[in-house]
């Protein structure tokens, strides 16, 4: 029945929110289908997070909102039904949906939380901070009006493009004030957590953590500090983004290559 479903979903939201503890971060190896979600839970992790890149690829699409929203939310729903722990959904930039419709789709999917990024995927640019904060506020208000304690993780993307372009620690340091400004605006609008994706430099991350009042999520980039080091800095949430999916696909490719390789000693 709806009441029992709503009660269970609210409990999952509360459980997810309670796990955001600075210094004792919740670890989120990102899944992309029901099978990988079950594997995450079987390994002992208390939450399943999705990766939009992995989900989109499994559905035959590219990332960055190139996949239809209804397909992405249907996949999220299958993942949420497959496990008995909270699921937080990478909802990208909201797929252009009005806040109330986005909230309804997240709720229908059984999402305890979501990532919402401030990149405009139509242009590839970062959205105006004030406008994005107002949009996040509308999402929060729509969820509250429905009695849905959705955990909102607001992605702060000012580091994203520079890191992809190979920016060093000096560039990241210069971007910290803007990231803090956005984090403050998004948390004031109702975000529970902020996610400065791509911020890997220890000194810059320490500066941001000292100035932000809500829990902070860090993606586990290869060059980033270890999970233990991130915990010592005060990070509350560590995710792996698309990296596990990429690694799994690379391993799959290696296995396929080995199947077609000639046997040892063959003259073929």
Helices and strands as residue ranges (DSSP letters): H 2-18, E 26-28, E 30-31, H 34-42, E 47-50, H 52-58, H 69-82, E 86-90, H 99-109, E 113-117, E 119-120, E 125-126, H 129-145, E 151-155, H 160-164, H 169-188, E 193-195, H 202-211, E 215-219, H 227-233, E 237-239, H 243-260
